Amino acid sequence: MNSLPILKWGLKLMGVVLWGISSVFVLGVSFFMLLNFAPNSLIPSFVENSLNYSLYKALPNRGSVLGHFVISRDARGAILQEYLKARNSPLLNHADDFIRAADQYRLPWTLLPAIAGKESGFGKSIPKNSYNPFGWGVYTGQQTGVNFSSWKEAIFSVAKGLRENYFDKGLDTPEEIEPYYTPLSPSKGHPWLNDVSYFMQEIENWRE
């Protein structure tokens, strides 16, 4: 009896069985990997990098993702707080109030703290209990100006005053504000303009 056909048939059957077993194994492994796949690996690298955006990098005007915009806004307060800390300013804990007031009244975020720097050494030299670091309402010949009940009130009140009395009238740079804010400064070589502009630039570029 010729056993060759039987041998061939047996080999074919074995091949089919092995193929079936390997297919089941591959499907099983694939299913296991799918169930245990780490969700975090689905995050594209550019998004992950955006979420880790450094607090003290140069700040974009707005990011391409929500995280950029939120972090860039928060970074201004953090930068200003570090700056005021370096200046030993009593305004240290009101950095966020400066940012909120600037945003609410659409002012450059460095302007108010820069004015405080020029007028009172960032709040260190003011009339007792006046909470007025901006020299606000101090008219020519007077030694004192408006009194406020708190630093926060002063920040928001002066921000509102700058918007209504200066910016809304087209006076939106330190150079244009100076003759009205401190009338004697232009005739003395613009010390107010020079110092406010210097502080604005220093605050914006502050990195520690």
C-alpha positions as CSV (number, residue, x, y, z in Angstrom):
1,M,0.0,0.0,0.0
2,N,1.4,3.4,-1.0
3,S,1.6,5.6,2.1
4,L,2.7,8.7,0.4
5,P,-0.8,10.3,-0.2
6,I,-1.6,9.7,3.5
7,L,1.6,11.4,4.6
8,K,0.9,14.4,2.4
9,W,-2.6,14.6,3.7
10,G,-1.3,14.4,7.3
11,L,1.2,17.3,6.7
12,K,-1.5,19.5,5.2
13,L,-3.8,18.8,8.2
14,M,-1.0,19.6,10.6
15,G,-0.3,22.9,8.7
16,V,-3.9,23.9,9.0
17,V,-3.9,23.1,12.7
18,L,-0.7,25.1,13.3
19,W,-2.1,28.0,11.3
20,G,-5.2,28.0,13.4
21,I,-3.3,27.9,16.7
22,S,-1.0,30.7,15.7
23,S,-3.9,32.9,14.5
24,V,-5.7,32.4,17.9
25,F,-2.5,33.3,19.7
26,V,-1.9,36.5,17.7
27,L,-5.5,37.6,18.2
28,G,-5.2,36.9,21.9
29,V,-2.0,38.9,22.3
30,S,-3.5,41.8,20.3
31,F,-6.6,41.8,22.4
32,F,-4.5,41.8,25.6
33,M,-2.3,44.7,24.4
34,L,-5.4,46.7,23.4
35,L,-7.0,46.3,26.9
36,N,-3.7,47.3,28.6
37,F,-2.7,50.1,26.2
38,A,-1.6,53.2,28.2
39,P,-3.9,56.1,27.4
40,N,-1.1,58.7,27.9
41,S,0.8,57.4,25.0
42,L,-2.1,58.6,22.8
43,I,-1.1,62.2,23.6
44,P,0.9,63.7,20.6
45,S,4.4,64.9,21.6
46,F,3.7,68.5,20.7
47,V,0.7,68.6,23.0
48,E,2.6,67.0,25.8
49,N,5.4,69.6,25.4
50,S,2.8,72.3,25.4
51,L,1.5,71.1,28.8
52,N,5.0,71.3,30.2
53,Y,5.5,74.8,29.0
54,S,8.1,76.5,31.1
55,L,6.8,79.2,33.4
56,Y,9.6,81.7,32.7
57,K,10.0,81.3,28.9
58,A,9.4,84.3,26.7
59,L,5.7,84.6,26.7
60,P,3.7,84.4,23.5
61,N,0.7,86.7,23.1
62,R,-1.5,83.7,22.9
63,G,-0.8,80.0,22.6
64,S,-2.1,77.5,20.0
65,V,-3.7,75.5,22.8
66,L,-5.6,76.5,25.8
67,G,-2.8,75.6,28.1
68,H,-0.5,78.2,26.5
69,F,-2.9,81.0,27.0
70,V,-3.7,80.2,30.6
71,I,-0.1,79.6,31.6
72,S,1.2,82.8,29.9
73,R,-1.4,84.9,31.8
74,D,-0.5,83.2,35.1
75,A,3.2,83.7,34.4
76,R,2.9,87.5,34.4
77,G,1.7,87.4,38.0
78,A,4.5,85.0,39.0
79,I,7.2,87.1,37.3
80,L,5.9,90.3,38.9
81,Q,5.8,88.6,42.3
82,E,9.4,87.6,42.0
83,Y,10.3,91.1,40.9
84,L,8.5,92.7,43.8
85,K,10.1,90.3,46.1
86,A,13.6,91.2,44.8
87,R,12.6,94.9,45.4
88,N,11.5,94.1,49.0
89,S,8.1,95.7,48.1
90,P,5.1,95.6,50.5
91,L,3.1,95.1,47.3
92,L,4.6,91.6,46.9
93,N,1.3,89.8,47.7
94,H,-0.7,91.9,45.3
95,A,1.0,90.9,42.0
96,D,-2.1,89.1,40.8
97,D,-4.2,92.3,41.6
98,F,-1.9,94.2,39.3
99,I,-2.5,91.7,36.5
100,R,-6.3,91.6,37.0
101,A,-6.5,95.3,37.1
102,A,-4.4,95.7,33.9
103,D,-6.6,93.1,32.1
104,Q,-9.9,94.6,33.3
105,Y,-8.9,98.1,32.2
106,R,-6.9,97.0,29.2
107,L,-3.5,98.5,30.3
108,P,0.0,97.2,29.8
109,W,0.6,94.9,32.7
110,T,3.9,96.4,33.6
111,L,2.7,100.1,33.7
112,L,1.1,100.2,37.1
113,P,3.9,98.5,39.0
114,A,6.4,100.7,37.1
115,I,4.6,103.9,38.2
116,A,4.6,102.5,41.8
117,G,8.3,102.0,41.4
118,K,8.9,105.6,40.3
119,E,6.5,107.3,42.7
120,S,7.2,105.4,45.9
121,G,10.0,102.8,45.5
122,F,7.3,100.1,44.9
123,G,5.2,101.2,47.9
124,K,8.1,101.7,50.4
125,S,7.9,105.5,50.6
126,I,4.3,106.7,51.0
127,P,2.4,108.9,53.4
128,K,1.4,106.8,56.5
129,N,-1.7,104.6,56.0
130,S,-2.4,106.2,52.5
131,Y,-1.9,102.9,50.6
132,N,-1.1,105.2,47.6
133,P,2.1,104.0,46.0
134,F,1.3,105.7,42.7
135,G,1.5,109.4,43.7
136,W,-2.2,109.5,42.6
137,G,-3.9,112.8,43.1
138,V,-0.7,114.5,44.3
139,Y,-1.0,117.9,42.6
140,T,1.8,120.4,42.1
141,G,2.8,121.9,45.4
142,Q,1.1,119.3,47.5
143,Q,2.9,116.6,49.6
144,T,0.1,114.0,49.7
145,G,-2.6,112.7,47.4
146,V,-5.5,110.4,47.5
147,N,-5.8,108.0,50.5
148,F,-7.0,104.4,49.8
149,S,-8.2,101.8,52.3
150,S,-6.0,99.0,50.9
151,W,-3.4,98.3,48.3
152,K,-6.0,96.4,46.3
153,E,-8.3,99.4,46.2
154,A,-5.4,101.6,45.1
155,I,-4.4,99.3,42.3
156,F,-7.9,99.0,40.8
157,S,-8.8,102.7,41.4
158,V,-5.7,104.0,39.7
159,A,-6.0,101.5,36.9
160,K,-9.6,102.8,36.3
161,G,-8.3,106.4,36.4
162,L,-5.5,105.7,33.9
163,R,-8.1,104.1,31.5
164,E,-10.6,106.9,31.8
165,N,-8.3,110.0,32.1
166,Y,-5.5,108.9,29.8
167,F,-5.9,105.9,27.6
168,D,-9.5,106.7,26.5
169,K,-8.2,110.1,25.5
170,G,-5.4,108.6,23.4
171,L,-2.6,109.1,25.9
172,D,-1.4,105.5,26.1
173,T,2.4,105.6,26.4
174,P,4.5,106.8,29.3
175,E,5.8,109.6,27.0
176,E,2.2,110.9,26.4
177,I,1.1,110.4,30.0
178,E,4.1,112.2,31.6
179,P,3.1,115.8,31.0
180,Y,-0.3,115.3,32.7
181,Y,0.7,112.9,35.4
182,T,3.7,114.9,36.6
183,P,3.8,118.3,34.8
184,L,7.2,119.3,36.0
185,S,9.1,116.3,34.7
186,P,9.4,117.2,31.0
187,S,11.2,120.4,32.0
188,K,13.7,118.5,34.2
189,G,14.9,116.1,31.6
190,H,12.0,113.6,31.7
191,P,13.0,111.6,34.9
192,W,9.5,110.3,35.3
193,L,9.3,109.0,31.7
194,N,12.8,107.6,31.9
195,D,12.3,105.7,35.1
196,V,8.8,104.4,34.3
197,S,10.0,103.2,31.0
198,Y,13.0,101.5,32.6
199,F,10.9,99.7,35.2
200,M,8.4,98.5,32.6
201,Q,11.2,97.0,30.5
202,E,12.9,95.5,33.6
203,I,9.7,93.9,34.9
204,E,8.8,92.4,31.5
205,N,12.3,90.9,31.1
206,W,12.6,89.8,34.7
207,R,13.6,86.1,35.0
208,E,14.9,84.5,38.1
